[in-house]
Amino acid sequence: MLSVALPKGRIAEQTLEIFSQIFGDDFKFEDRKLIMQKGDFKFLMVRNQDIPTYITEGAADIGVVGLDVLEEHRCDVLRLLDLGLGKCRVCIGIKDNQELDYTKPELKIATKMPNITKNYFDQKGIAVKTIKLYGSIELAPLVGLSDAIVDIVETGTTMKQNGLKVAQEIMQSSAHLIANKNSFITKRDEILSLYHKINSIIQN
């Protein structure tokens, strides 16, 4: 049996739809349930940010998670396949009427993704102080908490509604199929079989 960690929300639904197409069965979690067992699979409904931990620690064999989460957590997992789901961008956002002032000795950046942020600015040789926030990131530059933000952007509507604009794209992200390294050895045939079936669906 393969255990599969899925992120709560739309990506989980889209992934389960792929399983339905492959196996011709209805894959749906019962209301409020966090575990679903179906055939040769046990699905776990997990918070997006926690999926790398479930995979790394072996609590799940495979999982689906955004590339941004993988890059932020720098986790030791196998990246098997870009599913092309949940496409978005990681961007720098600033106030609509401003430009980013790179002459400052240190830029203050509010973000949920301090590692991605620091890595990006380090590569450009720009000193930054990252301010870790857990929500309402757009508020930070509006009240003087930060010079800019680094956040996930899908359409850009949320930024616009809050008087911000995209100054720079850092990376593009989409959901990836990942595997625990030990599971890939002990359950190689099952994982590869599923990999090929999923790949066939998304290529079509």
Residue pairs with C-beta under 8 A, 6 or more apart in sequence:
1 40
1 41
1 42
2 40
2 41
2 42
2 61
2 62
2 183
2 187
2 190
2 191
2 194
3 41
3 42
3 43
3 44
3 59
3 60
3 61
3 62
4 41
4 42
4 43
4 44
4 60
4 61
4 62
4 63
4 64
5 44
5 46
5 51
5 54
5 55
5 59
5 60
5 62
5 63
5 64
5 65
6 12
6 15
6 16
6 43
6 44
6 45
6 46
6 51
6 63
6 64
7 46
7 47
7 48
7 51
7 64
7 65
7 66
7 175
8 45
8 46
8 47
8 48
9 48
10 86
11 48
11 64
11 66
11 85
11 86
11 175
12 29
12 45
12 64
14 85
14 86
15 64
15 83
15 85
15 175
16 27
16 28
16 43
17 27
18 83
18 198
18 201
18 202
19 25
19 27
19 41
20 26
20 27
21 201
22 197
22 198
22 201
23 39
25 38
25 39
27 36
27 38
27 43
28 36
29 36
29 43
29 45
30 36
33 45
34 44
34 45
34 46
35 42
35 43
35 44
35 45
36 42
36 43
36 45
37 43
40 190
44 54
44 59
44 60
46 54
46 60
46 63
48 65
48 66
48 69
49 69
49 73
51 60
51 63
51 64
51 65
51 69
51 178
52 63
52 65
52 69
52 70
52 73
52 75
52 77
52 178
53 59
53 73
53 75
54 60
54 63
55 61
55 62
55 63
55 65
55 75
55 77
55 178
55 179
55 180
56 75
56 76
56 77
56 180
58 180
58 182
58 183
60 180
61 179
61 180
61 183
61 187
61 191
62 80
62 177
62 178
62 179
62 180
62 183
62 191
62 194
63 177
63 178
63 179
64 83
64 85
64 175
64 176
64 177
64 178
65 175
65 176
65 178
66 86
66 88
66 173
66 174
66 175
66 176
67 82
67 171
67 172
67 173
67 174
67 175
67 176
68 88
68 90
68 113
68 116
68 152
68 171
68 173
70 77
70 79
70 176
70 178
71 115
71 116
71 171
72 113
72 114
72 115
72 116
73 115
74 115
76 181
77 178
77 179
77 180
77 181
78 178
78 179
78 180
78 181
78 184
79 176
79 177
79 178
80 176
80 177
80 178
80 179
80 191
80 195
81 176
81 177
81 195
81 198
81 199
81 202
82 174
82 175
82 176
83 174
83 175
83 176
83 177
83 198
83 202
84 174
84 175
84 202
85 174
85 175
86 173
86 174
86 175
87 154
87 172
87 173
87 174
88 152
88 153
88 154
88 172
88 173
88 174
89 152
89 153
89 154
89 169
89 170
89 171
89 172
89 173
90 113
90 116
90 150
90 151
90 152
90 153
90 169
90 170
90 171
90 172
90 173
91 150
91 151
91 152
91 153
91 166
91 167
91 168
91 169
91 170
92 100
92 109
92 148
92 149
92 150
92 166
92 167
92 168
92 169
92 170
93 137
93 138
93 141
93 148
93 149
93 150
93 151
93 153
93 159
93 164
93 165
93 166
93 167
94 100
94 141
94 147
94 148
94 149
94 164
94 165
94 167
95 141
95 142
95 163
95 164
95 165
96 163
96 164
96 165
99 167
100 107
100 147
100 148
100 167
100 168
101 107
101 147
102 126
104 147
105 127
106 127
106 128
106 129
107 121
107 126
107 127
107 128
107 129
107 147
107 148
108 128
108 129
108 131
108 145
108 146
108 147
108 148
109 117
109 121
109 128
109 129
109 130
109 131
109 146
109 147
109 148
109 149
109 150
110 130
110 131
110 133
110 137
110 140
110 141
110 145
110 146
110 148
110 149
110 150
111 117
111 130
111 131
111 132
111 133
111 137
111 149
111 150
111 151
112 132
112 133
112 134
112 135
112 137
112 151
113 150
113 151
114 130
114 132
116 150
116 170
116 171
117 128
117 130
117 150
117 170
118 128
118 130
120 150
120 170
121 127
121 128
131 140
131 145
131 146
133 140
137 149
137 151
138 149
138 151
138 158
138 159
138 162
138 164
139 145
139 162
140 146
140 149
141 147
141 148
141 149
141 164
142 162
142 163
142 164
148 167
149 164
150 170
151 159
152 173
153 159
153 166
156 166
159 165
159 166
177 195
177 198
179 191
183 191
184 191
